[in-house]
Amino acid sequence: MSGNGKVVAVLGPTNTGKTSYAIERMLGHRTGIIGLPLRLLAREVYDRIVAIRGPSVVALVTGEERIVPPRTQYWVCTVEAMPEGMGADCVAIDEVQLCADPERGHVFTDRLLRYRGLHETLFLGASTMRGSIAALVPEVHFVTRERMSELTHIGQKKISRMKPRSAIVGFSVENVYAIAELIRRQKGGAAVVMGALSPRTRNAQVDMYQNGEVDYLVATDAIGMGLNLDVDHVAFSALSKFDGRRMRPLAPNELAQIAGRAGRGFKSGTFGTTGDAPALDDGVAQAIMDHNFTPQNKLNWRNHALQFGSIDRLISTLEVSPKEERLVRAREADDLKALKTLGQLDEVYARCTNGPSVKLLWDVCRIPDFRGISSAEHAALLESIFIDLHQRGEISEDWLARQVKRIDRTDGDIDALSKRLAFIRTWTYVAQRKDWTRDESHWRGATRVVEDRLSDALHERLTQRFVDRRTSVLLRRLGQKEAMVAEVSDTGEVTVEGEFVGKLDGFRFRADKGAGGAEEKTIKTAALQALAPQFHLRADRFYNAPDTEIDFTEQGGLMWGASAVGKLVAGQDPLKPQVEVFVDDVAGPEVVQKVQRRLQHFIDRKVAALFEPLLALSKDETLNGLARGFAFQMVENFGIIPRARVAEDVKSLDQDARGALRKHGIRFGQFTIFMPLLLKPAPTRLRLVLWSLSKGLSEFPEAPPPGLVTIPVDAGAPEGADTMSGYRNAGTRAIRIDMLERLADMLRSENSRSGFEAKADMLSITGMTLEQFADLMGGLGYHAEKAERSKVKPVTEVMPKAGEAKADTPVMDVNAAPEGAITESPAPDATAEIADAGVAPIAETPVEAPEVAAALPETPAEEILPGTAPDADVAEVEMEVFYTFTWGRPARNTGNPRRSNDKPRGKGKPSQGKGRKGGPKGDKGNKAQNFSARPPKKEKAIDPDNPFAAALMGLKDSK
C-alpha cells in the first residue's frame, strides 16, 4: 500500500502522548487506519474514538473481533489485521520498535516499509528506531517527544511493603498467579492482566483496578504496550523471560518499555524489583531513567511477495533472505512451520494443485495457535479446516457447532476456563474470515457470545481467587483516615462498610476465622477502629442489665448471656473475690471501668445472698472467746468443716458457746460441722469457685448434680473438694454430709462391737444396694463381713387357720435390701428438713412381719436333701447374702450367723468389754476418734451435741 503523503516518525519514551497524538491527527482526516500491537490496546483505542465520533463510523478489526459499520471512516486494527489495498488518508503504526521482535517483528517491518497513508503516515515508537527508520524510509520526518513526567529507580522492595497503585510484572502465568495470591493475603487483592486474556476479561480486571476496588495490579509485559493505567510504581518480579524458544534476559529498552507505565501525564513514577528478582544494575537503571538505549539496527523481515504456484514454491518465497543490510530474515514462525507440516501430508499435497488452493492453505496456516497444546495438534486442526474448505467451500456447520458447544461451559477453575477461552479464540478467528462459513454473522455472534460468557466467568474466578474485597475495602478506608461505619447484629455479627469482619463476643472482637496473617490484622484494625462507639453503647447497656442476665461459670468465668466478659480472681478475703474484665484495649478505659464496676457489684451481691448465714456469723459481735474463734474457722472454711479437724476445739466449747453458734444455723454433726442452708445447690456451686480461687487451682472441681445422695468419688479431685461439694468420700462413692448424719443417728442404736446388719431404712436413705452400702461403711471405718445363709421363701398361697391372717397377706422380709435400689437418689424432703434443722430424727419403729410368717413351718436348710423338692406346703429355701458390720475389725465368731441381730447382753446394754484403739466414740482407750456409731454410756455426761439433751439440762437447772 503506497501513498504520496508525508511520513512522520514520532519517537520518544513512554508517557509522551504519542498514541494520543496519532489519534488526534487521524481524526483530523476524513479517513484513517491505526495499527496497534495488541488487541487489548486496539479495544482501548476503539473505545476512545467511539466516544468522540460514535460507533457508526469506527471499525474494530483484530484476529478474533470484527466490527465494521457500513459507513466506516476510521479503522482500529491490530497490525496483522490491517486491511490491504485500502486508501486511507492517514495511517498510523504504533510501537514500531517491535520490528525487532523475533516473533512478530517481520509484520511491523512490512508495515514500516510498505504501508502508507494518502496524506499522512505516522510511525510511533522508541527513539532506538531513529537510525533504522532513517535508513529504510528516506522521506521520513522525525518528531521527538519528551516524557511528561520523571521516572525514578527506587531499588528492591518486598511485596509486603509495596505501596498502593503499584504494578508487579511477571513473565509467566504461574508467576503472575503466585504473586496475585500473595498480594491477596497481604494487601487485600490484585487485578490480573495478561495478553492471553480476552478484551472483556482484561477490561473488567483493569476497571476493578482503575476504580480503586484493588490497589495492586499483577501483569505480564503486555502492559508495556501502550495500556494507559493509573500506576505509580512498577516492580519487576523477574528480569528474564521465555521467548518461545529459550529463557533470555530482558534488554534495557524492554525493561524501560514496561517501567515507563509508571506515572501518567505529569505525575511522576518509580520502578524497581521485588520478590526473587535481583536488584537492577546501576547502569541499566540509569539508562532507563535517562531513556538512553542501544539503537535497534537489525529489523526482522519476511518476504511479502509470495508466490502460490505450489507449496514448495510458497515455502521458498517465504524463506527468501533480505537484501537490505539492516534487515534480517525472521526465524521460522508458527504459520511457516504449520505450512511445512501440512505440505508433507499426501491428501493436502494432492489438493494443492493450483494457486487458489495453495493460497487457501496459506490462509489456514496463518490461524494462530491460541491453544498452545502442541505443533502436531495444531496441524491436525488446520488439516481438518483446510480439507473442509477445499472440498465443501465452507466449514461444516455441524462440525463447527460441535466444537463450539464442547467449549461452551463455565464450570471449572481458572486454568480450565483459560484453556476454553484459548480454544474459543480459534473459532472466533475462523468466524471472522470472510466466506469460510455459510452464515458469517451467525457464527461471529455465536463465538462472541461464548467468548464473552467464558470471559465473564474467568473474571469472576480471578476475582474470587485473587481479590478479598473485604480486606481491600477496609484497607482503602483505613488509608483515607475516615470514620468507618460499623454495625452489630443481635447475634453479635459485625459488619464494617457493609463487609462481614467477625463477631463481637461481649467486649472482645473475634475476627473472621476465614482470614489469616496480614488479612486478619487488617480486618481487626479496621473493625476495632469502627467499633469504638459500639463499645460505649454496649457498656451502657451492660451496666444497666439486671443480675439475671449475668452469671458465673464453675471455672470462675463471668458471662453476660452467652458472652464471656470477665473472670473471678482471688482477693485478700476468700469471700470477697475480685474481677478481671475481658475488654479490648481500643474500647478505652471508661468502658473497662464501667464493665469492672458492674461485674464487681454482681459478684458482691451474689456472695451476700448465697452466704448470708455465714456473713451474719462473721459480723456477730456478741460472739466472744472460743465461740468467736470457732466462728472464724467456719467462715474461713465456707461453712463446712470435717469434725475430725476441729475435734479439740469442739470439746472446748461449752453449752452457751454452742447455743450461740447454733442460733446461726450451725449443726454439730458426728462427722461434719456444717450449716445446712449452705448445702443447697447454688451456695455449693459458688463455694467451690471461691474455694478453688483461694487454693490457686488452675482447674476448678465442678459441683455435683443437685439432689443426689451419693455420687462417684473423683480420684483426681484435689484434697478437700468433696467437703466443699457437701459430700464425704466413703469407699468408691461419696455421701452427702446431711444424709451421713442421718445415717449416723441410725447407727448409734446398733451394736458396733458384736456386729449388726444393715436395716432397710439405712439402705433407703442412701439409695444403695447392699453391696454398695458395704463399700460405703468400709469407707466410714467399719469392717463388713460377707456371709451367706438360708432364706425361706414363702409359698404363694397358704391356707390360713382359724383366727389367722388371710392367705393373701404378704410376708415382709425386714432383713432384705429393697429390690431395684438405685445408687443415686434424692433424699426424702421431709427427713432432710428435720436434719437441716439440727434436730435428731425420731427413730422409726421397725415393722414386724405379719403373724402369718410365724405360722409357716420353718424347715432348716440342712434337713432338705440335695436334689429333693420340698413338699408343696413347705416354703422354698434359697441362699441369701448378708453383711455383718463391726467397728474397725471383724465380729467375733459366736457360732451363730444371726447373733449380730440379737440384742446385746446385759439388760439391753452392750457388753462392757475393754475399749479398742480406733473404735467409735465412747470406746475406752480411743482419744483420736470422737465419734461413734453406738449410744453413749449412762455413766458418761450427757452428749452436749444433742439438742434434746441440752434442753433437758436446762430444765434440770431451772428446778
VOSE-993834 format. One line per 5 residues: number of its first residue (from 1); for each residue x negated, y, z of C-alpha. Coordinates in pm, whole numbers. Example, Ala and Ser with C-alpha at 12.3 -4.5 7.8 and 13.67 -1.06 7.14 Angstrom:
1> -1230,-450,780 | -1367,-106,714
This chain:
1> 0,0,0 | -156,329,-103 | -73,697,-83 | -216,1035,-164 | -158,1194,177
6> -421,1293,427 | -579,1035,658 | -643,1132,1018 | -819,925,1287 | -708,1038,1633
11> -971,894,1866 | -1029,913,2239 | -998,723,2566 | -675,614,2729 | -429,869,2863
16> -496,1121,2591 | -143,1115,2448 | -243,956,2115 | 72,743,2079 | 296,1033,2174
21> 116,1249,1918 | 173,989,1644 | 545,963,1728 | 582,1339,1707 | 401,1351,1369
26> 609,1063,1231 | 938,1221,1336 | 824,1537,1159 | 857,1347,832 | 1170,1213,667
31> 1048,852,686 | 776,674,877 | 626,344,984 | 425,284,1303 | 237,-41,1366
36> 170,-140,1727 | -43,-420,1878 | 228,-583,2096 | 597,-637,2058 | 629,-514,2420
41> 482,-181,2317 | 688,-184,1997 | 1004,-219,2203 | 896,69,2429 | 827,299,2131
46> 1151,191,1962 | 1349,286,2272 | 1178,627,2282 | 1257,706,1918 | 1615,578,1950
51> 1661,813,2245 | 1556,1102,2017 | 1712,1012,1679 | 1973,749,1759 | 1987,378,1672
56> 2136,425,1323 | 1809,538,1164 | 1550,339,1362 | 1444,-19,1285 | 1256,-262,1507
61> 1071,-544,1333 | 850,-789,1515 | 783,-1154,1460 | 1082,-1252,1677 | 1309,-950,1653
66> 1458,-766,1361 | 1690,-470,1400 | 1733,-294,1063 | 2021,-45,1028 | 2144,28,670
71> 2015,384,678 | 1677,317,835 | 1430,603,825 | 1176,503,1088 | 1026,161,1127
76> 871,46,1454 | 679,-278,1399 | 407,-500,1526 | 102,-468,1299 | 159,-815,1150
81> 525,-736,1074 | 474,-402,895 | 671,-417,568 | 474,-436,243 | 535,-215,-61
86> 744,44,120 | 655,407,51 | 693,588,383 | 599,950,429 | 398,882,744
91> 214,569,853 | 50,522,1196 | -164,232,1317 | -211,222,1696 | -504,66,1888
96> -711,46,1572 | -1016,-68,1771 | -857,-415,1762 | -1017,-451,1420 | -1300,-611,1620
101> -1071,-866,1790 | -1174,-1221,1692 | -814,-1348,1679 | -613,-1070,1515 | -883,-827,1403
106> -850,-912,1034 | -487,-790,1034 | -583,-449,1179 | -876,-421,939 | -646,-490,644
111> -413,-209,760 | -710,21,807 | -832,-41,452 | -507,-68,257 | -204,76,439
116> -133,443,368 | 149,692,401 | 269,909,117 | 194,1227,305 | 7,1131,622
121> -176,833,767 | -280,820,1132 | -529,580,1290 | -513,585,1670 | -782,425,1884
126> -1100,440,2081 | -1396,661,1992 | -1606,349,1936 | -1438,315,1593 | -1562,651,1461
131> -1861,518,1267 | -1681,223,1111 | -1380,430,1008 | -1606,695,859 | -1792,429,656
136> -1482,243,536 | -1242,537,490 | -1441,824,340 | -1139,1058,311 | -1061,1045,684
141> -1043,1347,913 | -1127,1298,1278 | -940,1442,1576 | -1088,1383,1918 | -864,1397,2223
146> -990,1419,2578 | -845,1229,2867 | -590,1439,3056 | -691,1306,3399 | -1001,1183,3576
151> -1082,814,3613 | -1292,719,3919 | -1458,396,4027 | -1396,311,4396 | -1568,-28,4415
156> -1430,-352,4554 | -1126,-377,4783 | -936,-663,4940 | -585,-718,4814 | -457,-673,5170
161> -598,-318,5164 | -475,-230,4818 | -285,97,4815 | 67,118,4669 | 118,182,4297
166> -170,-49,4209 | -203,-294,3922 | -406,-612,3974 | -525,-764,3647 | -580,-1136,3590
171> -669,-1324,3276 | -472,-1646,3317 | -117,-1737,3412 | -238,-1932,3716 | -446,-1639,3837
176> -157,-1395,3792 | 84,-1618,3985 | -162,-1676,4270 | -223,-1303,4313 | 150,-1226,4296
181> 221,-1485,4567 | -46,-1336,4792 | 91,-985,4745 | 443,-1107,4822 | 328,-1238,5159
186> 123,-932,5247 | 292,-643,5071 | 649,-749,5005 | 618,-844,4639 | 494,-754,4294
191> 621,-725,3939 | 463,-959,3685 | 378,-850,3328 | 226,-1086,3073 | 208,-1083,2694
196> 387,-1418,2682 | 699,-1270,2841 | 989,-1173,2624 | 1051,-798,2596 | 1367,-840,2804
201> 1184,-1010,3091 | 890,-774,3071 | 1117,-468,3072 | 1310,-599,3373 | 986,-656,3563
206> 845,-316,3465 | 1170,-142,3562 | 1152,-307,3903 | 804,-158,3946 | 886,180,3797
211> 1197,215,4013 | 996,155,4326 | 1153,-177,4426 | 796,-306,4448 | 474,-108,4478
216> 242,-354,4305 | 203,-487,3954 | 19,-808,3859 | -56,-832,3489 | -277,-973,3219
221> -479,-749,2989 | -153,-690,2800 | -106,-371,3000 | -417,-229,2836 | -238,-189,2503
226> -63,139,2544 | 203,46,2800 | 286,360,2993 | 317,271,3359 | 306,471,3680
231> -20,317,3801 | -263,493,4035 | -523,216,4068 | -631,-77,3852 | -815,-366,4017
236> -980,-648,3822 | -945,-993,3981 | -1191,-1133,3723 | -1445,-996,3476 | -1429,-1274,3216
241> -1153,-1434,3010 | -1087,-1730,2787 | -1058,-1602,2430 | -906,-1920,2290 | -1236,-2098,2244
246> -1463,-2016,2534 | -1495,-1814,2852 | -1671,-1486,2785 | -1740,-1172,2988 | -1532,-867,2911
251> -1716,-591,2728 | -1729,-247,2894 | -1497,-99,2633 | -1241,-378,2702 | -1261,-307,3074
256> -1216,63,3003 | -907,-2,2792 | -744,-177,3088 | -881,52,3360 | -752,351,3166
261> -394,254,3258 | -462,415,3597 | -346,772,3611 | -83,904,3375 | -51,1255,3241
266> -253,1489,3455 | -255,1254,3753 | -599,1104,3818 | -653,733,3865 | -905,488,4011
271> -1034,143,3923 | -1239,-132,4086 | -1243,-504,4158 | -1070,-733,4404 | -1039,-1098,4501
276> -1319,-1320,4372 | -1438,-1070,4111 | -1786,-931,4181 | -1839,-558,4204 | -1885,-380,3874
281> -2238,-298,3768 | -2313,69,3831 | -2399,123,3466 | -2073,-33,3347 | -1870,164,3598
286> -2036,488,3492 | -1978,409,3123 | -1607,359,3192 | -1584,689,3378 | -1775,872,3100
291> -1595,687,2816 | -1933,610,2667 | -1949,273,2490 | -2141,93,2220 | -1990,167,1876
296> -1799,-115,1706 | -1992,-163,1385 | -1858,-504,1291 | -1493,-548,1199 | -1317,-876,1133
301> -1190,-920,778 | -998,-1173,577 | -924,-1157,203 | -580,-1019,128 | -590,-1102,-243
306> -466,-1457,-210 | -418,-1697,-499 | -141,-1959,-475 | -227,-2186,-767 | -286,-2477,-532
311> -351,-2548,-167 | -721,-2577,-230 | -727,-2251,-422 | -541,-2074,-143 | -785,-2205,115
316> -1082,-2095,-89 | -949,-1741,-129 | -881,-1721,244 | -1243,-1814,310 | -1397,-1556,82
321> -1671,-1356,255 | -1659,-973,261 | -1895,-763,53 | -1898,-464,290 | -2180,-467,544
326> -1959,-365,836 | -1708,-640,769 | -1747,-998,886 | -1534,-1292,782 | -1279,-1370,1053
331> -1307,-1703,1222 | -1059,-1971,1127 | -720,-1854,1253 | -429,-2075,1355 | -250,-2025,1024
336> -552,-2134,820 | -605,-2432,1050 | -242,-2537,1004 | -273,-2498,625 | -573,-2729,615
341> -393,-2987,830 | -76,-2988,621 | -276,-2993,300 | -407,-3335,399 | -54,-3483,411
346> 42,-3666,93 | 404,-3554,92 | 319,-3191,148 | 41,-3200,-108 | 272,-3362,-363
351> 534,-3090,-317 | 286,-2803,-365 | 259,-2824,-742 | 318,-2458,-822 | 262,-2109,-688
356> 600,-2062,-518 | 564,-2393,-334 | 214,-2306,-213 | 329,-1959,-107 | 620,-2113,82
361> 377,-2347,256 | 158,-2049,349 | 457,-1860,487 | 546,-2162,702 | 186,-2195,823
366> 198,-1835,945 | 460,-1924,1207 | 272,-1853,1532 | 204,-2140,1768 | 411,-1994,2052
371> 442,-2330,2226 | 68,-2385,2256 | 107,-2760,2305 | -149,-2887,2052 | -252,-2829,1691
376> -111,-3168,1587 | 229,-3097,1750 | 244,-2756,1588 | 151,-2901,1246 | 425,-3167,1278
381> 684,-2899,1343 | 565,-2693,1046 | 579,-3002,824 | 947,-3058,909 | 1031,-2694,840
386> 842,-2690,508 | 1000,-3012,376 | 1346,-2886,466 | 1287,-2551,296 | 1128,-2706,-11
391> 1386,-2981,-50 | 1706,-2801,51 | 1610,-2436,5 | 1702,-2377,370 | 1653,-2529,713
396> 1916,-2786,806 | 2165,-2614,1033 | 2241,-2936,1221 | 1873,-2991,1296 | 1821,-2626,1390
401> 2129,-2637,1616 | 1992,-2942,1799 | 1657,-2771,1853 | 1817,-2457,1991 | 2069,-2645,2207
406> 1794,-2851,2364 | 1623,-2530,2477 | 1940,-2352,2592 | 1909,-2440,2963 | 1842,-2204,3253
411> 1766,-2462,3522 | 1415,-2534,3647 | 1129,-2332,3784 | 917,-2053,3636 | 697,-2290,3435
416> 994,-2474,3283 | 1165,-2150,3184 | 841,-2008,3043 | 799,-2315,2823 | 1155,-2294,2695
421> 1109,-1925,2627 | 796,-2004,2424 | 990,-2270,2232 | 1282,-2040,2151 | 1038,-1778,2022
426> 952,-2020,1743 | 1314,-2041,1633 | 1365,-1669,1683 | 1073,-1613,1446 | 1220,-1860,1195
431> 1561,-1694,1214 | 1407,-1358,1124 | 1268,-1488,793 | 1482,-1399,501 | 1651,-1685,310
436> 1529,-1954,548 | 1875,-2018,691 | 2219,-2024,533 | 2365,-1778,783 | 2082,-1545,886
441> 2290,-1315,1105 | 2436,-1609,1296 | 2102,-1768,1375 | 1940,-1438,1459 | 2219,-1374,1707
446> 2221,-1731,1840 | 1848,-1745,1904 | 1856,-1393,2052 | 2130,-1495,2296 | 1930,-1797,2411
451> 1613,-1589,2446 | 1797,-1325,2646 | 1952,-1586,2871 | 1618,-1750,2933 | 1457,-1408,2981
456> 1711,-1314,3248 | 1666,-1649,3424 | 1288,-1610,3414 | 1310,-1258,3555 | 1531,-1390,3833
461> 1288,-1672,3916 | 990,-1437,3907 | 1169,-1201,4142 | 1274,-1480,4377 | 922,-1616,4394
466> 709,-1304,4394 | 930,-1038,4550 | 1050,-1019,4906 | 1297,-735,4864 | 1345,-709,5237
471> 978,-653,5313 | 939,-429,5010 | 1228,-205,5115 | 1108,-184,5473 | 751,-106,5375
476> 867,170,5145 | 1087,324,5415 | 807,297,5668 | 579,479,5426 | 836,754,5385
481> 836,801,5763 | 1213,848,5764 | 1454,721,6025 | 1590,384,5919 | 1944,268,5980
486> 1979,-47,6187 | 2298,-239,6255 | 2352,-511,6514 | 2643,-753,6475 | 2841,-906,6758
491> 2624,-1216,6731 | 2302,-1011,6755 | 2206,-1026,6386 | 2002,-721,6292 | 2006,-556,5950
496> 1779,-263,5861 | 1866,-67,5550 | 2107,-348,5462 | 1838,-619,5486 | 1863,-901,5742
501> 1549,-891,5956 | 1623,-1108,6260 | 1824,-1123,6581 | 1837,-915,6895 | 1824,-1152,7191
506> 1908,-939,7491 | 1648,-665,7475 | 1393,-854,7267 | 1382,-866,6889 | 1328,-1204,6722
511> 1204,-1164,6364 | 1349,-1386,6095 | 1181,-1728,6113 | 1157,-1741,5736 | 896,-1465,5743
516> 532,-1520,5818 | 199,-1345,5852 | 188,-986,5732 | 551,-1011,5624 | 664,-1084,5980
521> 454,-798,6112 | 614,-557,5864 | 965,-674,5947 | 906,-642,6320 | 753,-297,6288
526> 1040,-169,6079 | 1306,-337,6292 | 1174,-211,6624 | 1145,140,6489 | 1503,131,6366
531> 1633,-45,6681 | 1515,222,6926 | 1861,386,6951 | 2027,44,6971 | 1822,-45,7279
536> 1959,255,7470 | 2319,177,7373 | 2275,-184,7475 | 2110,-88,7807 | 2407,134,7896
541> 2648,-148,7818 | 2444,-391,8024 | 2421,-157,8324 | 2799,-130,8337 | 2862,-501,8280
546> 3028,-693,8566 | 2833,-955,8761 | 3044,-1225,8595 | 2855,-1161,8268 | 2518,-1219,8435
551> 2382,-1542,8577 | 2059,-1711,8679 | 1928,-2043,8549 | 1793,-2330,8754 | 1444,-2232,8635
556> 1479,-1876,8762 | 1576,-1712,8433 | 1825,-1426,8424 | 2085,-1439,8149 | 2326,-1186,8007
561> 2570,-1410,7828 | 2354,-1632,7609 | 2058,-1388,7607 | 1758,-1410,7839 | 1699,-1064,7985
566> 1455,-1140,8267 | 1335,-1385,8529 | 1302,-1405,8907 | 963,-1379,9070 | 868,-1434,9434
571> 894,-1137,9669 | 746,-1083,10016 | 1068,-1216,10170 | 1193,-1554,10033 | 1550,-1421,10046
576> 1455,-1108,9851 | 1326,-1221,9509 | 1207,-961,9261 | 1293,-921,8895 | 1073,-923,8585
581> 1259,-800,8275 | 1231,-907,7910 | 1236,-583,7716 | 1038,-491,7403 | 792,-208,7456
586> 948,0,7182 | 1269,23,7386 | 1091,267,7619 | 1051,295,7997 | 1405,424,8052
591> 1558,108,7913 | 1317,-106,8114 | 1406,69,8440 | 1778,50,8372 | 1769,-322,8298
596> 1548,-387,8601 | 1779,-197,8839 | 2085,-382,8711 | 1926,-724,8748 | 1793,-643,9097
601> 2141,-535,9207 | 2283,-858,9068 | 2044,-1093,9245 | 2062,-899,9573 | 2441,-926,9572
606> 2423,-1293,9478 | 2193,-1373,9771 | 2410,-1169,10008 | 2726,-1352,9902 | 2595,-1709,9894
611> 2370,-1685,10202 | 2596,-1468,10414 | 2581,-1703,10719 | 2203,-1716,10700 | 2166,-1339,10666
616> 2405,-1288,10957 | 2190,-1523,11162 | 1876,-1325,11077 | 2042,-998,11180 | 2192,-1122,11512
621> 2027,-903,11776 | 2192,-1097,12058 | 1970,-1396,11997 | 1656,-1399,12205 | 1383,-1627,12325
626> 1378,-1977,12185 | 1710,-1925,12007 | 1570,-1631,11810 | 1261,-1830,11717 | 1475,-2121,11604
631> 1696,-1887,11402 | 1383,-1755,11229 | 1289,-2111,11132 | 1636,-2170,10993 | 1616,-1856,10780
636> 1265,-1944,10667 | 1388,-2289,10557 | 1703,-2157,10382 | 1941,-2307,10642 | 1826,-2673,10630
641> 1557,-2836,10847 | 1486,-3209,10899 | 1531,-3270,11272 | 1206,-3462,11299 | 1012,-3145,11211
646> 1165,-2943,11498 | 1234,-3218,11749 | 1042,-3050,12031 | 1200,-2712,11958 | 1548,-2866,11972
651> 1468,-3030,12306 | 1365,-2696,12443 | 1694,-2527,12354 | 1937,-2502,12645 | 2313,-2514,12612
656> 2353,-2138,12590 | 2098,-2115,12310 | 2261,-2398,12123 | 2603,-2248,12169 | 2481,-1915,12033
661> 2335,-2088,11728 | 2649,-2298,11675 | 2852,-1977,11651 | 2665,-1911,11326 | 2772,-2248,11188
666> 2452,-2437,11266 | 2509,-2808,11315 | 2258,-3010,11515 | 2277,-3340,11334 | 2097,-3659,11422
671> 1883,-3640,11109 | 1909,-3276,10996 | 1975,-2934,11145 | 2182,-2752,10882 | 2453,-2501,10804
676> 2739,-2687,10632 | 2854,-2382,10436 | 2517,-2370,10262 | 2560,-2724,10128 | 2812,-2611,9869
681> 2700,-2626,9502 | 2650,-2252,9447 | 2424,-2190,9753 | 2238,-2515,9681 | 2162,-2403,9325
686> 2029,-2067,9440 | 1842,-2220,9737 | 1645,-2447,9504 | 1544,-2148,9290 | 1437,-1937,9588
691> 1252,-2228,9749 | 1071,-2305,9420 | 968,-1939,9389 | 834,-1938,9745 | 634,-2255,9674
696> 496,-2116,9349 | 622,-2411,9144 | 585,-2399,8768 | 887,-2623,8710 | 1184,-2600,8944
701> 1383,-2907,9053 | 1740,-2899,8929 | 2041,-2903,9157 | 2227,-3237,9172 | 2575,-3257,9019
706> 2838,-3138,9267 | 3049,-3387,9465 | 2814,-3686,9465 | 2748,-3859,9797 | 2434,-4032,9674
711> 2200,-3966,9386 | 1894,-4147,9249 | 1566,-4043,9409 | 1348,-3834,9176 | 999,-3975,9229
716> 840,-3679,9050 | 1012,-3411,9256 | 794,-3200,9487 | 796,-3274,9858 | 1096,-3119,10030
721> 1306,-3092,9714 | 1554,-3350,9845 | 1614,-3146,10162 | 1662,-2822,9965 | 1907,-3009,9742
726> 2112,-3101,10052 | 2012,-3467,10044 | 1782,-3704,10230 | 1580,-3967,10046 | 1650,-4319,10168
731> 1523,-4604,9956 | 1587,-4565,9587 | 1874,-4322,9646 | 1924,-4003,9842 | 2233,-3942,10054
736> 2397,-3608,10119 | 2297,-3489,10464 | 2650,-3422,10593 | 2758,-3773,10486 | 2444,-3908,10651
741> 2553,-3754,10980 | 2895,-3917,10949 | 2720,-4247,10887 | 2501,-4189,11193 | 2814,-4137,11405
746> 2936,-4480,11294 | 2600,-4641,11361 | 2594,-4519,11724 | 2859,-4773,11820 | 2658,-5060,11674
751> 2402,-5277,11849 | 2086,-5192,11663 | 1877,-5434,11873 | 2074,-5754,11830 | 2182,-5657,11481
756> 2506,-5561,11313 | 2677,-5586,10979 | 2800,-5304,10756 | 3161,-5209,10805 | 3395,-5124,10523
761> 3402,-4760,10637 | 3024,-4736,10606 | 3037,-4859,10250 | 3333,-4637,10176 | 3182,-4304,10280
766> 2858,-4380,10093 | 3035,-4523,9788 | 2780,-4804,9771 | 2776,-5176,9718 | 2642,-5392,9998
771> 2302,-5432,9825 | 2271,-5057,9771 | 2369,-4992,10130 | 2099,-5231,10248 | 1841,-5036,10048
776> 1972,-4710,10199 | 1948,-4847,10552 | 1593,-4957,10480 | 1512,-4602,10380 | 1652,-4482,10714
781> 1423,-4709,10916 | 1643,-5015,10959 | 1549,-5370,10873 | 1800,-5553,10657 | 1800,-5933,10680
786> 1982,-6105,10397 | 2163,-6434,10454 | 2450,-6647,10324 | 2746,-6810,10491 | 3063,-6989,10403
791> 3360,-6779,10322 | 3714,-6903,10349 | 3922,-6810,10050 | 4293,-6842,10137 | 4527,-7032,9911
796> 4750,-6809,9703 | 5073,-6930,9869 | 5113,-7064,10224 | 5447,-7158,10369 | 5484,-6968,10697
801> 5601,-7132,11009 | 5897,-7005,11201 | 5818,-6666,11353 | 5503,-6623,11148 | 5423,-6375,10875
806> 5566,-6418,10528 | 5377,-6626,10282 | 5310,-6327,10053 | 5146,-6122,10326 | 4790,-6052,10208
811> 4497,-6160,10417 | 4229,-5892,10456 | 3863,-5974,10483 | 3731,-5692,10701 | 3370,-5800,10657
816> 3367,-5796,10276 | 3236,-5497,10085 | 3501,-5320,9878 | 3513,-5456,9529 | 3426,-5218,9246
821> 3250,-4980,9482 | 3078,-4703,9286 | 2737,-4567,9370 | 2815,-4200,9313 | 3150,-4094,9453
826> 3258,-3774,9620 | 3313,-3782,9991 | 3669,-3762,10122 | 3755,-3395,10163 | 3930,-3425,10498
831> 3639,-3607,10659 | 3389,-3365,10508 | 3576,-3072,10661 | 3556,-3232,11005 | 3186,-3295,10958
836> 3121,-2941,10836 | 3294,-2802,11142 | 3036,-2968,11366 | 3294,-3197,11530 | 3215,-3564,11568
841> 3471,-3768,11375 | 3712,-3981,11571 | 3617,-4346,11539 | 3866,-4531,11329 | 4016,-4845,11484
846> 3919,-5148,11278 | 4220,-5305,11111 | 4278,-5655,11242 | 4357,-5930,10997 | 4720,-6033,10992
851> 4819,-6324,11211 | 4869,-6539,10907 | 4494,-6564,10885 | 4482,-6726,11227 | 4749,-6972,11121
856> 4532,-7104,10841 | 4323,-7406,10935 | 3957,-7330,10917 | 3753,-7607,10768 | 3382,-7586,10840
861> 3174,-7587,10528 | 2976,-7887,10644 | 3293,-8102,10658 | 3361,-8058,10285 | 3167,-8316,10096
866> 2990,-8204,9780 | 3185,-8282,9469 | 3519,-8328,9651 | 3807,-8088,9632 | 3987,-7975,9946
871> 4347,-8051,9998 | 4593,-7821,9831 | 4695,-7662,10157 | 4338,-7609,10270 | 4157,-7284,10183
876> 3883,-7296,9920 | 3534,-7243,10059 | 3262,-7039,9885 | 2941,-6874,9996 | 2907,-6503,10064
881> 2602,-6281,10109 | 2577,-6060,10415 | 2311,-5842,10574 | 2218,-5803,10938 | 2072,-5463,11024
886> 1834,-5405,11316 | 1628,-5103,11406 | 1284,-5132,11261 | 1248,-5516,11299 | 1439,-5838,11216
891> 1707,-5952,11460 | 1618,-6239,11694 | 1731,-6582,11575 | 2023,-6676,11804 | 2117,-6983,11607
896> 2449,-6827,11516 | 2471,-6624,11196 | 2770,-6438,11331 | 2602,-6344,11657 | 2529,-5996,11528
901> 2900,-5927,11515 | 2961,-6039,11874 | 2995,-5782,12146 | 2676,-5714,12340 | 2628,-5886,12669
906> 2699,-5720,12999 | 3044,-5565,13001 | 3019,-5432,12654 | 2678,-5275,12711 | 2376,-5362,12506
911> 2108,-5562,12678 | 1871,-5354,12881 | 1557,-5500,12738 | 1233,-5310,12718 | 1215,-5031,12468
916> 1014,-5072,12148 | 796,-4813,11986 | 964,-4678,11679 | 1315,-4765,11797 | 1609,-4529,11779
921> 1688,-4259,12030 | 1740,-4399,12379 | 1487,-4681,12343 | 1217,-4674,12605 | 868,-4603,12502
926> 972,-4406,12193 | 899,-4037,12207 | 833,-3970,11841 | 1180,-4072,11727 | 1453,-3866,11894
931> 1747,-4004,11701 | 1933,-4331,11741 | 2198,-4548,11589 | 2344,-4655,11924 | 2510,-4467,12213
936> 2301,-4322,12499 | 2272,-4499,12830 | 2510,-4395,13104 | 2236,-4302,13344 | 2089,-4054,13098
941> 2201,-3696,13072 | 2498,-3616,12851 | 2383,-3558,12492 | 2369,-3182,12455 | 2422,-3218,12076
946> 2776,-3344,12130 | 3017,-3050,12135 | 3273,-3251,12334 | 3009,-3326,12596 | 2924,-2958,12613
951> 3291,-2873,12665 | 3314,-3140,12938 | 3015,-2996,13121 | 3180,-2657,13106 | 3495,-2794,13272
956> 3290,-2957,13548 | 3106,-2634,13614 | 3436,-2445,13640 | 3554,-2682,13911
